[in-house]
Amino acid sequence: MKKIITLIALSTVINVAVAQKGKLPCSNPVYRQFDFWIGEWEAFGINGKKAGDSKISLILDSCIIFEEWTSASLQQGLRYAGKSFNTYNAATKQWQQTWVDNTGGTNEYLQGKFENNQIIYSSTPFKYSKDTMAIRKMTFTNLGADKLRQHGEISKDNGVSWATEYDLEYRRKKN
């Protein structure tokens, strides 16, 4: 019972604070740095071939940038699909992304920053193979109102060198 009363009191305090400010919790401009990705996109590889479609929207009172990805082609009878949750973590002052997909895969980027019109994510080290640790870097570059680049890289030597895993050009879908 004590926990319930505490939760109700905390909820009331938060609601009063939000009402007094007249703003939503994620209305600070830092939360809007990645808004250039919001919209519906077609993604193309560097060979010009369509890689997939991506719908990016704001959810949870504009605190989360939500991605819904679907690959353009089937791979072994499966159309690869995934979702990501992107948010600015005010406590760590970092952008973060959590990715999940329909093959059971996940990626987590807990370090992210906005600079030079880019969101740059990096992962913590993870086991790549029996004897190899790796880190991933993912960079979103705003190329204008209707275009952006998503470049995914991996390093197996603690960031000394990087290899491209994918390089996509997003083109905004026309209505």
N, C-alpha and C positions, 0 to 999 in steps of 0.2 A: 504494500500500500504506500509505503514511504517513497518507493521508486516512482510510482505513478504520480504522486503529488509533485515530486521533484521535476518530472518530465513536463507536467502541465505548467508548472511555474516557469520553467526554462522556455517552453514554447511561447508563453504569454510575453515574457521579456523580449524574445526575438521579434515577435509580431509587433509589439509596441515600438521597438527600435526601428524596425523597417517602416512602420506607419509614420513615425515622427520624422524620419529622413525623407519620406515620400519617394524612396527609390527601392528598387529591387536589390538584393544582396550582391549581385554580379554586375551592377551598373557602372562600376569603376572602369575608366577607359582601358586599363590594362587587360581586362577580359575581352575587349573587342579587337585585340591585335591580330587575331586569326580569322576574323570575319570575312576576309577576302576569299576564303575557301567555301563559304556558304553558297549553295545553289545546286543545280543539276548539271552534271558534267559527263562528257565522253573522254576517256583516257586513251592515249595512243603511245605505243612504244617508239623508240628512236628509229625503227624501221618503217614507221608510218602506219603500221597495222594497228587496228583498234584492239586495245587490251581489255576494256571493260567500261562499265557505267558506274557512276558514283553520285549518290544523292547526299548532300551535306545540309543539315538543318540544326537550328538552335532548339534545345529542349531544356526542361527543368528551369524555367524562369530565366532563360538565356545564360545559364551557368555552364552548360555542356554543348560543345559542338559535336554532333552525332553524325557519323559516316555510315552509309550503307553501300557496300561495294558488291558488284556482280561482274564476274569475268565474261568476256565476249564469247569465248569458245569453251567447248567441253574438253576436259582432260580426264581420260580413262572413264568416260561416261558420266562425269560429275562436273556440274557448273560451279566452279569455285566461288564462294561468297563469304563475306565477312563484315564485321561492324567494328567501329572504333568509337571510343569515348575520349574526347579531348577537353581538357579544362586547365585553367590557370589555378595553381595552388598558392593561395595568398600566404600561407605559413612558410613555404619554402621559397616563394617568389620564383617558381619554375612552372613552365608548361609541362603537362603530363599527357600521355596517351596510353590507353589500354586497348589492344586489338584482340579479337576472337574470331574464329572462322569455322566453317562447316567441315573441316578435317580434324578438328580437335586442337588446332594450333592456337597459340597465344604469343603475343609480344607485349612487353611493357617498357615504356620509356618514361622514366621518372625524372629525367633531367631534360629541360627544354627551355630555350630562350628565344626572344624576338630581337632580331637585329638586322639592319640593312634590308628591310622589307621581306624578311624570311623568318620562318619558324624552324629552328634547328633542334631536333630531338636526339638524345643518345641513350642507349640502354646501359644497364649495369653489366659487368662481365657475366657470361653464361657458358656452360659447357657445350661446345660445338661438336666435339668428338672425344674419344677416350683420353687423348693426350693434349687436346687443344681447347683453350678458352677463347672466346670471341666477344666483341662488342659490335653493336649496330648503331648506325647514324642514319637519320632520315631528315631530309631538308625539303621544306615547302617554300618555293620562291614565287612571290607575287609578280607576274609578268604583265599585269594590266587587268582591266575589268573583265575580260573574257578568256584569260589564259593564265595558267600557272604550271610550275614544274614540281614534280615529286621525285626526289632522287634518293634511293635507298642504297646504303653501302654497308660493308662488313669489314672488320679488321680482326685478324687472327694473331696480331703482334702488339696488342695493347695500344692501338691507335697510331703506330709508326707508319703503316701503309694501309690503304683502303682499296677494296675492290667493289665495283658496282654490282649490286644484285638486281636492280631494276632502275629504269629512268623513264618516267612517264610525263607526257605533256597533256594537261587537262585543258579541254576546250568547252567553254560554257555552251550548254544546249540552248538553241534558239526556241522561243515559244511558238 
